[in-house]
Amino acid sequence: MKNISLNGGISIFTFEIKGGKEAAKKFTDSLELFSLLANVADVKSLVIHPASTTHSQMTEEELLASGIKPSTIRLSIGTEHIDDIIADLEHGFSDDLILDKLQNKKQDGSVWRLSLSCF
């Protein structure tokens, strides 16, 4: 068996979005560049909402035991130009429902800032 060490950044991100399952689904549906596919580590950018797709057969208790919440989102970053990836994510995060949920949490009126680094 040969050990392989990869240099550079990781391309798969898992995060929770404010607003629960409804906001998570709305976010994934609003993306245009990202494809709604279950496979990851592709050359194109992918997005998935595990609770309603790959893990939809699980009960809520099983989901939580597996580390998946109704608001969990997974992104696999592809080889598209970084400006296009960021623009699509900004579009997804700018959805009215998501903005409303985030603004209710911030006192200063700021919503969020997206920052991705390429290595």
Legacy VTK file of the C-alpha trace (Angstrom):
# vtk DataFile Version 3.0
C-alpha trace
ASCII
DATASET POLYDATA
POINTS 119 float
0.000 0.000 0.000
1.347 3.412 -0.946
0.696 6.542 1.120
-0.408 9.489 -0.943
-0.100 13.036 0.355
-2.019 15.769 -1.420
-0.725 19.326 -1.482
-3.108 22.274 -1.587
-6.583 22.981 -0.296
-9.490 20.668 0.178
-12.438 21.044 -2.166
-15.331 19.616 -0.113
-17.024 21.805 2.485
-19.843 20.961 4.878
-21.673 23.690 6.763
-24.957 24.519 8.451
-27.104 27.299 7.077
-29.309 29.461 9.280
-33.018 28.875 8.834
-33.145 25.083 8.956
-34.258 22.683 6.252
-36.364 25.225 4.332
-33.454 27.663 4.002
-31.033 24.840 3.116
-33.273 23.611 0.296
-33.876 27.161 -0.940
-30.111 27.817 -0.949
-29.279 24.677 -2.950
-32.116 25.332 -5.392
-31.008 28.930 -5.995
-27.475 28.066 -7.135
-26.945 28.143 -10.895
-23.324 27.111 -11.424
-23.379 24.330 -8.819
-25.078 21.122 -9.956
-27.444 19.305 -7.587
-25.684 15.937 -7.608
-24.768 13.396 -4.938
-21.289 12.552 -6.209
-18.421 14.649 -4.865
-14.856 15.438 -5.960
-15.925 16.014 -9.568
-14.350 18.615 -11.865
-17.549 20.662 -11.742
-18.918 22.326 -8.625
-21.630 20.362 -6.861
-24.055 21.068 -4.017
-26.146 18.666 -1.987
-28.642 18.824 0.866
-27.993 15.414 2.513
-31.134 15.375 4.688
-33.402 15.411 1.630
-31.223 13.393 -0.765
-28.474 10.903 0.145
-29.679 10.452 3.739
-33.416 10.974 3.219
-34.236 7.412 4.297
-32.934 8.102 7.829
-35.026 9.254 10.755
-34.226 12.619 12.339
-32.502 10.798 15.210
-30.347 8.780 12.786
-29.461 11.937 10.857
-28.324 13.721 14.010
-26.342 10.650 15.138
-24.601 10.763 11.735
-23.748 14.437 12.167
-26.334 15.635 9.646
-28.793 18.354 10.583
-31.760 19.567 8.511
-29.645 22.637 7.659
-26.508 20.740 6.534
-25.169 21.600 3.083
-22.223 20.048 1.283
-20.295 21.800 -1.470
-17.740 20.212 -3.739
-15.724 22.939 -5.427
-14.878 22.258 -9.056
-12.499 23.740 -11.573
-14.655 26.650 -12.699
-13.140 30.110 -12.375
-13.109 31.202 -8.727
-14.956 34.436 -9.547
-17.826 32.408 -11.034
-17.932 30.107 -7.997
-18.011 33.034 -5.579
-20.657 34.846 -7.630
-22.917 31.790 -7.560
-22.504 31.343 -3.806
-23.196 35.036 -3.262
-26.353 34.614 -5.327
-27.408 31.678 -3.145
-26.708 33.502 0.097
-28.515 36.622 -1.109
-31.851 34.826 -1.275
-34.497 36.808 0.652
-35.351 33.975 3.050
-31.730 33.389 3.977
-30.988 37.107 4.321
-33.982 37.568 6.605
-32.832 34.724 8.862
-29.269 36.046 9.010
-30.224 39.695 9.529
-32.351 38.755 12.505
-29.181 37.438 14.173
-26.965 40.488 13.540
-27.349 43.753 15.406
-25.211 45.886 13.070
-27.223 45.065 9.936
-24.339 43.225 8.273
-25.272 39.890 6.819
-22.229 37.833 5.835
-19.016 37.903 3.889
-17.893 35.119 1.616
-14.194 34.560 1.227
-12.571 31.662 -0.591
-8.858 31.190 -1.084
-7.194 29.279 -3.883
-3.940 27.459 -3.273
LINES 1 120
119 0 1 2 3 4 5 6 7 8 9 10 11 12 13 14 15 16 17 18 19 20 21 22 23 24 25 26 27 28 29 30 31 32 33 34 35 36 37 38 39 40 41 42 43 44 45 46 47 48 49 50 51 52 53 54 55 56 57 58 59 60 61 62 63 64 65 66 67 68 69 70 71 72 73 74 75 76 77 78 79 80 81 82 83 84 85 86 87 88 89 90 91 92 93 94 95 96 97 98 99 100 101 102 103 104 105 106 107 108 109 110 111 112 113 114 115 116 117 118
